[in-house]
């Protein structure tokens, strides 16, 4: 009996001495829960403000806001091509740049006939060095360039170990994704800065958040485009140039083997471009499409080892 009384007494003493710690832990837990609730509500508000409200407001005059011409590099890629078409629907004339313009002739004609805007095709192989810049300089001379759109070259999205890549493939990856975007932006940006208006849109990929196994060169290119955009924003945003980094996830394309038909989670390039253009002037870094934004948040919360495991499984499956 004495042992029981002693235990109860000991328990009461311990509980009394720890009560302050329990209250402290409860307060910390409440603060943590409240902070997470505030963050969730903020993210929901940002999602609505960025992806839904702009699509409900009246039509914007993009030519007056930014300029009359758009310079689209990597125009043979599905998203960049669709983005150019979407700009043309708003009355923007487009200059399409690609290393092979033979497959863009029909696109340029369709844009011109359907939207009633002027289109120019430029063939530029950036592996040739500075000589690739001359036709671009000639084309933009005297024009009110309001948009620079640089698209990621998806044709280099091959699942191979880095040492298995040929030197020509590595050069192509660097030239088409890094050199092309950097030089095209350098050629057209000074005029925007002088006029105090314009927009630079670099289409990267959501995978830039984490490294991707067996796609080292392309993964690094996506990170470059994202950081290039963010750096330009801090450098020229206060001078009237809006710089945006687009980070899409999977977009359907009939030309790309292994891609699913268009749907809610995997939109067509046209649907994606329409949504992405509505975010221009609002967000400097966005996926451009609200289901992709949900994926983006999930990837941000995901540990890197889990991302790498998923990428390896997906790579084997495809």
SULDA-V804017 format. One record per backbone hydrogen bond with DSSP energy under -1.0 kcal/mol. NH is the residue of the N-H (numbers start at 1). CO is the residue of the C=O. Records with the same first field share a line. If there is no record, write none. Layout:
# SULDA-V804017
NH=CO  CO
This chain:
# SULDA-V804017
5=1
6=2
7=3
8=4
9=5
10=6
11=7
12=8
13=9
14=10
15=11
16=12
17=13
18=14
22=18
23=19
24=20
25=21
26=22
27=23
28=24
29=25
30=26
31=27
32=28
33=29
34=30
35=31
36=32
37=33
38=34
39=35
40=36
41=37
42=38
43=39
44=40
45=41
46=42
47=43
48=44
49=45
50=46
51=47
52=48
53=48
56=53
57=53
62=60
65=61
66=62
67=62
69=144
70=93
71=147
72=95
73=149
74=97
75=97
77=74
81=77
82=78
83=79
84=80
85=81
86=82
87=83
88=84
89=85
90=87
91=88
92=87
93=68
94=118
95=70
96=120
97=72
98=122
104=101
108=104
109=105
110=106
111=107
112=108
113=109
114=110
115=111
116=112
120=94
122=96
124=98
128=125
129=126
132=129
133=130
137=133
138=134
139=135
140=136
141=137
143=140
145=143
146=69
147=69
148=199
149=71
150=201
151=73
154=152
156=153
157=154
158=156
160=158  214
164=161
165=162
170=166
171=167
172=168
173=169
174=170
175=171
176=172
177=173
178=174
179=174
180=175
182=178
183=179
184=180
185=181
186=182
187=183
188=184
189=185
192=188
193=189
194=190
195=191
196=192
197=192
199=146
200=242
201=148
202=244
203=150
204=246
206=248
208=205
209=206
210=207
215=212
219=215
220=216
221=217
222=218
223=219
224=220
225=221
226=222
227=223
228=224
229=225
230=226
231=227
232=228
233=229
234=230
235=231
236=232
237=233
239=236
240=237
241=236
242=198
244=200
245=284
246=202
247=286
252=267
256=253
259=256
263=266
272=268
273=269
274=270
275=271
276=272
277=273
278=274
279=276
280=277
282=279
283=279
286=245
293=289
294=290
295=291
296=292
297=293
298=294
299=295
300=296
301=297
307=303
308=304
309=305
310=306
311=307
312=308
313=309
314=310
315=311
316=312
317=313
318=314
